[in-house]
Amino acid sequence: MKSDPNGVSGIGGGKEVRVSVCLASYRGSRYIKEQLDSILAQLGPDDEVVIVDDASPDDTVAQIRTFEDSRIRLLEAKINKGYVKSFEQAILACNGGFILLADQDDVWMPGRLELMVSALRSADVVASNFDVLGDGPRPNIPRLRSKDSRRHAANLFGVLVGYRAYYGCCMGFRRQVLPVFAPVPGYLNESHDLWLAICGNLGRSIQHLDESTLLRRIHDENATPRSWRSLSVIVRSRIMLARCMILATRRLLLQRRTD
């Protein structure tokens, strides 16, 4: 096991792959095996799963190591840095041309991978819907619609006011988006999914899928909050997202100048 200069040690090589599934784990021992089973069943021999475990105090890492599958690359953080940084590390460590995000406690529906990859052949970013595991109630936010994919201004407004259902577990992007996406802004301690949606919409290349592609497990330990936030927290979040839009615009302009 080699030591990483950013405080991460890992197993795995640097082979070129088609699809990278990036997953951040923390206290995930209860559900992560079911999720990995559902992901691995759809991967081809030239795909990979890159997992950054954020210093889990439970046996999450032990559960991951029960999979004797060379397509899994496990990186273990020495100190807890939060899920946004964990996702960023996984994304920066991956080798795939298509990068899909995954949470540790969901279940991928059959056909998800190819549906997402098919959309990414013509769009830089893809975002799908989800159903709730066990047919429970969904969060009170409208489903994404494919016909809204090119309504970029409306989508960005929806991000600001909170009615566009962009969830990281339902998203993916092409590798060419990486210079815009990373490094993730230092002030962004949540909502990496909205940051990706901002990058896709400002780049005018995002595809919404009408279909649900995974079963999301709703429970008290989800990173996405389930309860209403205070007004001050909402205002701070909106200011943060506005800053993200300004930064993404600058990065996109720089990328276009250098292409």
Beta strands, then each sheet from edge to edge (+ up, - down):
strand 1: 2-3
strand 2: 8-10
strand 3: 17-25
strand 4: 48-53
strand 5: 72-77
strand 6: 96-102
strand 7: 107-108
strand 8: 125-132
strand 9: 171-174
strand 10: 206-216
sheet 1: 1+ 2- 5+ 4+ 3+ 6+ 9- 8+ 10+ 7-
end
